[in-house]
Amino acid sequence: MKPMIAVLIAAALTLAGCNTMQGLGQDIEKLGDKIQKKAE
C-alpha cells in the first residue's frame, strides 16, 4: 500500500498543466483509477 501512495504522490507532483487544485484532484483521481484497473 505504501508504494502505491508514493507513486500517486510522485505522479501528482510531476503532472503538468494543472493550474487549479480542482484540476490536480481530477488528474490524481484518473491516475488512481488507472492503477486500480491494472491491479485487477
N, CA, C and O atoms as a printed pandas DataFrame, in Angstrom:
     atom_number atom_name residue_name chain_id  residue_number  x_coord  y_coord  z_coord
0              1         N          MET        A               1    0.826   -1.196    0.000
1              2        CA          MET        A               1    0.000    0.000    0.000
2              3         C          MET        A               1    0.870    1.260    0.000
3              4         O          MET        A               1    0.559    2.223   -0.700
4              5         N          LYS        A               2    1.940    1.260    0.767
5              6        CA          LYS        A               2    2.798    2.445    0.824
6              7         C          LYS        A               2    3.435    2.772   -0.529
7              8         O          LYS        A               2    3.497    3.946   -0.893
8              9         N          PRO        A               3    3.913    1.770   -1.293
9             10        CA          PRO        A               3    4.488    2.111   -2.604
10            11         C          PRO        A               3    3.465    2.763   -3.533
11            12         O          PRO        A               3    3.803    3.662   -4.302
12            13         N          MET        A               4    2.216    2.309   -3.458
13            14        CA          MET        A               4    1.188    2.891   -4.320
14            15         C          MET        A               4    0.952    4.354   -3.958
15            16         O          MET        A               4    0.789    5.200   -4.837
16            17         N          ILE        A               5    0.934    4.643   -2.671
17            18        CA          ILE        A               5    0.748    6.027   -2.228
18            19         C          ILE        A               5    1.924    6.883   -2.685
19            20         O          ILE        A               5    1.740    8.019   -3.122
20            21         N          ALA        A               6    3.126    6.337   -2.584
21            22        CA          ALA        A               6    4.313    7.073   -3.013
22            23         C          ALA        A               6    4.252    7.363   -4.509
23            24         O          ALA        A               6    4.619    8.455   -4.944
24            25         N          VAL        A               7    3.794    6.399   -5.296
25            26        CA          VAL        A               7    3.668    6.598   -6.743
26            27         C          VAL        A               7    2.641    7.685   -7.037
27            28         O          VAL        A               7    2.861    8.544   -7.891
28            29         N          LEU        A               8    1.530    7.642   -6.334
29            30        CA          LEU        A               8    0.492    8.655   -6.548
30            31         C          LEU        A               8    0.996   10.053   -6.203
31            32         O          LEU        A               8    0.721   11.011   -6.927
32            33         N          ILE        A               9    1.721   10.169   -5.115
33            34        CA          ILE        A               9    2.259   11.469   -4.713
34            35         C          ILE        A               9    3.282   11.957   -5.730
35            36         O          ILE        A               9    3.259   13.123   -6.123
36            37         N          ALA        A              10    4.171   11.078   -6.153
37            38        CA          ALA        A              10    5.190   11.457   -7.132
38            39         C          ALA        A              10    4.544   11.876   -8.448
39            40         O          ALA        A              10    4.956   12.862   -9.060
40            41         N          ALA        A              11    3.544   11.136   -8.877
41            42        CA          ALA        A              11    2.862   11.478  -10.125
42            43         C          ALA        A              11    2.141   12.814   -9.999
43            44         O          ALA        A              11    2.155   13.625  -10.925
44            45         N          ALA        A              12    1.521   13.034   -8.865
45            46        CA          ALA        A              12    0.810   14.293   -8.647
46            47         C          ALA        A              12    1.764   15.481   -8.707
47            48         O          ALA        A              12    1.412   16.542   -9.222
48            49         N          LEU        A              13    2.951   15.302   -8.186
49            50        CA          LEU        A              13    3.924   16.395   -8.173
50            51         C          LEU        A              13    4.516   16.665   -9.554
51            52         O          LEU        A              13    4.988   17.771   -9.818
52            53         N          THR        A              14    4.495   15.668  -10.435
53            54        CA          THR        A              14    5.116   15.839  -11.744
54            55         C          THR        A              14    4.124   16.140  -12.856
55            56         O          THR        A              14    4.528   16.369  -13.996
56            57         N          LEU        A              15    2.839   16.144  -12.545
57            58        CA          LEU        A              15    1.848   16.416  -13.589
58            59         C          LEU        A              15    1.980   17.856  -14.075
59            60         O          LEU        A              15    2.132   18.791  -13.288
60            61         N          ALA        A              16    1.918   18.000  -15.387
61            62        CA          ALA        A              16    2.000   19.342  -15.967
62            63         C          ALA        A              16    0.615   19.796  -16.409
63            64         O          ALA        A              16   -0.242   18.981  -16.753
64            65         N          GLY        A              17    0.417   21.082  -16.395
65            66        CA          GLY        A              17   -0.833   21.635  -16.898
66            67         C          GLY        A              17   -1.951   21.732  -15.878
67            68         O          GLY        A              17   -3.090   22.018  -16.247
68            69         N          CYS        A              18   -1.665   21.507  -14.631
69            70        CA          CYS        A              18   -2.694   21.616  -13.596
70            71         C          CYS        A              18   -2.585   22.996  -12.964
71            72         O          CYS        A              18   -1.709   23.236  -12.133
72            73         N          ASN        A              19   -3.461   23.887  -13.351
73            74        CA          ASN        A              19   -3.391   25.248  -12.834
74            75         C          ASN        A              19   -4.240   25.447  -11.592
75            76         O          ASN        A              19   -4.076   26.433  -10.874
76            77         N          THR        A              20   -5.144   24.515  -11.336
77            78        CA          THR        A              20   -6.017   24.661  -10.171
78            79         C          THR        A              20   -5.971   23.402   -9.324
79            80         O          THR        A              20   -5.591   22.334   -9.804
80            81         N          MET        A              21   -6.353   23.531   -8.084
81            82        CA          MET        A              21   -6.409   22.357   -7.205
82            83         C          MET        A              21   -7.470   21.378   -7.692
83            84         O          MET        A              21   -7.308   20.168   -7.536
84            85         N          GLN        A              22   -8.544   21.880   -8.276
85            86        CA          GLN        A              22   -9.586   21.003   -8.801
86            87         C          GLN        A              22   -9.027   20.165   -9.952
87            88         O          GLN        A              22   -9.279   18.962  -10.027
88            89         N          GLY        A              23   -8.276   20.793  -10.836
89            90        CA          GLY        A              23   -7.665   20.072  -11.953
90            91         C          GLY        A              23   -6.672   19.040  -11.455
91            92         O          GLY        A              23   -6.598   17.934  -11.991
92            93         N          LEU        A              24   -5.913   19.395  -10.441
93            94        CA          LEU        A              24   -4.955   18.463   -9.855
94            95         C          LEU        A              24   -5.687   17.271   -9.247
95            96         O          LEU        A              24   -5.271   16.125   -9.417
96            97         N          GLY        A              25   -6.764   17.546   -8.548
97            98        CA          GLY        A              25   -7.551   16.469   -7.946
98            99         C          GLY        A              25   -8.119   15.528   -8.993
99           100         O          GLY        A              25   -8.140   14.314   -8.793
100          101         N          GLN        A              26   -8.577   16.073  -10.098
101          102        CA          GLN        A              26   -9.117   15.238  -11.176
102          103         C          GLN        A              26   -8.025   14.375  -11.779
103          104         O          GLN        A              26   -8.254   13.198  -12.060
104          105         N          ASP        A              27   -6.840   14.938  -11.984
105          106        CA          ASP        A              27   -5.727   14.171  -12.538
106          107         C          ASP        A              27   -5.320   13.042  -11.598
107          108         O          ASP        A              27   -5.044   11.930  -12.049
108          109         N          ILE        A              28   -5.281   13.315  -10.304
109          110        CA          ILE        A              28   -4.925   12.289   -9.328
110          111         C          ILE        A              28   -5.977   11.181   -9.336
111          112         O          ILE        A              28   -5.642   10.000   -9.240
112          113         N          GLU        A              29   -7.242   11.563   -9.449
113          114        CA          GLU        A              29   -8.315   10.576   -9.473
114          115         C          GLU        A              29   -8.193    9.671  -10.704
115          116         O          GLU        A              29   -8.365    8.456  -10.603
116          117         N          LYS        A              30   -7.900   10.259  -11.854
117          118        CA          LYS        A              30   -7.736    9.470  -13.082
118          119         C          LYS        A              30   -6.549    8.520  -12.953
119          120         O          LYS        A              30   -6.630    7.363  -13.366
120          121         N          LEU        A              31   -5.465    8.998  -12.391
121          122        CA          LEU        A              31   -4.285    8.163  -12.196
122          123         C          LEU        A              31   -4.603    7.006  -11.258
123          124         O          LEU        A              31   -4.206    5.868  -11.511
124          125         N          GLY        A              32   -5.313    7.293  -10.188
125          126        CA          GLY        A              32   -5.704    6.246   -9.249
126          127         C          GLY        A              32   -6.579    5.196   -9.907
127          128         O          GLY        A              32   -6.440    4.004   -9.632
128          129         N          ASP        A              33   -7.475    5.632  -10.771
129          130        CA          ASP        A              33   -8.341    4.687  -11.490
130          131         C          ASP        A              33   -7.518    3.772  -12.391
131          132         O          ASP        A              33   -7.769    2.569  -12.452
132          133         N          LYS        A              34   -6.544    4.335  -13.085
133          134        CA          LYS        A              34   -5.699    3.532  -13.969
134          135         C          LYS        A              34   -4.905    2.499  -13.171
135          136         O          LYS        A              34   -4.805    1.341  -13.575
136          137         N          ILE        A              35   -4.347    2.915  -12.050
137          138        CA          ILE        A              35   -3.575    1.996  -11.220
138          139         C          ILE        A              35   -4.478    0.886  -10.690
139          140         O          ILE        A              35   -4.086   -0.280  -10.644
140          141         N          GLN        A              36   -5.672    1.257  -10.297
141          142        CA          GLN        A              36   -6.610    0.276   -9.759
142          143         C          GLN        A              36   -7.007   -0.744  -10.831
143          144         O          GLN        A              36   -7.108   -1.936  -10.541
144          145         N          LYS        A              37   -7.232   -0.288  -12.059
145          146        CA          LYS        A              37   -7.590   -1.199  -13.142
146          147         C          LYS        A              37   -6.454   -2.170  -13.447
147          148         O          LYS        A              37   -6.701   -3.346  -13.716
148          149         N          LYS        A              38   -5.218   -1.692  -13.407
149          150        CA          LYS        A              38   -4.072   -2.573  -13.654
150          151         C          LYS        A              38   -3.906   -3.590  -12.541
151          152         O          LYS        A              38   -3.469   -4.716  -12.782
152          153         N          ALA        A              39   -4.251   -3.199  -11.327
153          154        CA          ALA        A              39   -4.123   -4.114  -10.188
154          155         C          ALA        A              39   -5.137   -5.247  -10.277
155          156         O          ALA        A              39   -4.886   -6.348   -9.788
156          157         N          GLU        A              40   -6.277   -4.979  -10.898
157          158        CA          GLU        A              40   -7.304   -6.010  -11.069
158          159         C          GLU        A              40   -6.885   -6.937  -12.155
159          160         O          GLU        A              40   -7.604   -7.886  -12.469
